[in-house]
Amino acid sequence: MSIQLPVKGKATKPRKRLVVAYERADGTMGKAIGRYGDTLRALVVAGEKGVTPLERPAPRWSHYIHILRREHNLAIETVTENHGGDFPGTHGRYVLREELKLLNSSDTETTKPATVAAGRASKSMATRRKTREHRDEA
């Protein structure tokens, strides 16, 4: 099995990403895209019960919650719970604490084709090098 990587500077196929549009109780609207949208949809469906990564495994739950709190200004509470088993400890249960109406939770949006920027890393390294040299001369 071979993996085909995109050629530098060439566009790849458009990707489809989940888009979850929502409306708050005050009438303001927003949308969460990709895994953030999936996380938001899970929170709305769970209601007061909330969601925990132990019940709905997904990578980086805490990051998705952080983005939904900070960039979307959503009121999401973290409730700490104990758990037993082979590795006892605590985990967080995330509960959405505001009323949201999902406008669409299954539609997808085609994003612009992803491109690989040719020479981006070397250009930024060169810029950093020049800045460092200029600073050392002063």
C-alpha positions in Angstrom: 0.0 0.0 0.0 1.5 3.3 -1.0 0.6 6.7 0.4 0.4 9.6 -2.1 1.6 12.9 -0.7 0.6 16.2 -2.2 3.2 17.8 -4.5 4.6 21.1 -3.3 2.6 24.0 -4.6 -0.2 21.8 -6.0 -3.7 21.9 -4.7 -5.2 18.7 -3.2 -8.8 17.6 -3.4 -11.3 19.7 -1.5 -12.1 18.3 1.9 -15.6 18.1 3.4 -15.9 19.2 7.0 -18.8 19.0 9.4 -20.4 22.4 10.0 -22.7 22.9 13.0 -24.7 26.1 12.9 -26.3 27.2 16.1 -28.5 29.9 17.6 -28.4 31.2 21.1 -31.4 32.1 23.3 -30.6 35.8 22.6 -30.8 35.3 18.9 -27.1 35.5 18.1 -25.9 32.8 15.7 -22.6 31.0 15.1 -21.1 27.9 13.6 -18.5 25.4 14.8 -16.6 23.5 12.2 -15.0 20.1 12.2 -14.3 18.3 15.5 -15.5 21.5 17.3 -18.8 21.1 15.7 -19.0 17.4 16.5 -18.2 18.2 20.2 -20.8 20.9 20.3 -23.4 18.6 18.8 -22.6 15.9 21.4 -22.9 18.5 24.2 -26.3 19.7 23.0 -27.6 16.1 22.5 -26.4 15.1 26.0 -28.2 18.0 27.7 -27.9 18.1 31.5 -26.2 14.7 31.6 -23.1 16.1 29.9 -20.4 14.3 28.0 -17.2 12.6 29.2 -14.4 11.3 27.1 -14.8 7.9 28.8 -18.3 7.6 27.3 -17.5 9.2 24.0 -13.9 8.6 23.1 -12.3 11.2 20.9 -8.8 12.8 20.8 -8.2 16.1 22.5 -11.6 16.7 24.2 -10.1 19.3 26.5 -8.8 21.3 23.6 -12.2 21.2 21.8 -13.9 22.4 25.0 -11.3 25.1 25.4 -11.9 26.5 21.9 -15.7 26.3 22.3 -15.4 28.3 25.6 -12.9 30.9 24.4 -13.7 31.5 20.7 -17.4 30.8 20.7 -18.0 32.1 24.3 -20.1 29.1 25.3 -20.8 28.4 28.9 -19.5 24.8 29.4 -18.9 23.5 32.9 -16.4 20.9 33.8 -17.7 18.6 36.6 -14.9 16.4 38.2 -16.0 12.8 38.8 -14.2 9.9 40.3 -13.8 6.6 38.5 -12.6 3.1 39.5 -11.3 0.3 37.4 -7.8 -0.8 36.8 -6.6 2.9 36.8 -8.8 4.7 39.4 -8.7 8.5 39.4 -10.8 11.4 38.2 -12.1 12.6 34.9 -14.1 15.6 33.7 -17.7 15.7 32.5 -18.5 18.6 30.2 -22.0 20.1 30.5 -23.3 22.9 28.3 -24.9 25.4 30.6 -26.8 27.5 28.1 -29.7 27.0 25.7 -28.6 26.4 22.1 -30.7 25.5 19.0 -28.9 23.5 16.4 -29.8 24.9 13.0 -28.0 22.2 11.0 -25.9 19.4 12.5 -25.4 17.0 9.6 -24.6 19.3 6.6 -21.1 19.5 5.3 -19.2 22.4 3.8 -16.6 22.0 1.1 -13.5 24.0 2.1 -11.0 25.5 -0.2 -8.4 23.0 -1.5 -5.5 22.6 0.9 -2.2 23.5 -0.6 1.3 22.8 0.5 3.3 26.0 0.7 6.6 25.6 -1.0 9.6 26.7 1.0 7.5 28.2 3.9 9.7 26.7 6.6 13.0 27.8 5.1 11.7 31.3 4.4 10.7 31.8 8.1 14.0 30.4 9.2 15.8 32.9 7.0 13.7 35.7 8.3 14.5 34.6 11.9 18.2 34.4 11.0 18.2 37.9 9.6 16.4 39.3 12.6 18.9 37.6 14.9 21.9 38.9 12.9 20.4 42.5 13.0 19.9 42.3 16.7 23.4 41.0 17.3 24.9 44.0 15.3 23.1 46.5 17.5 
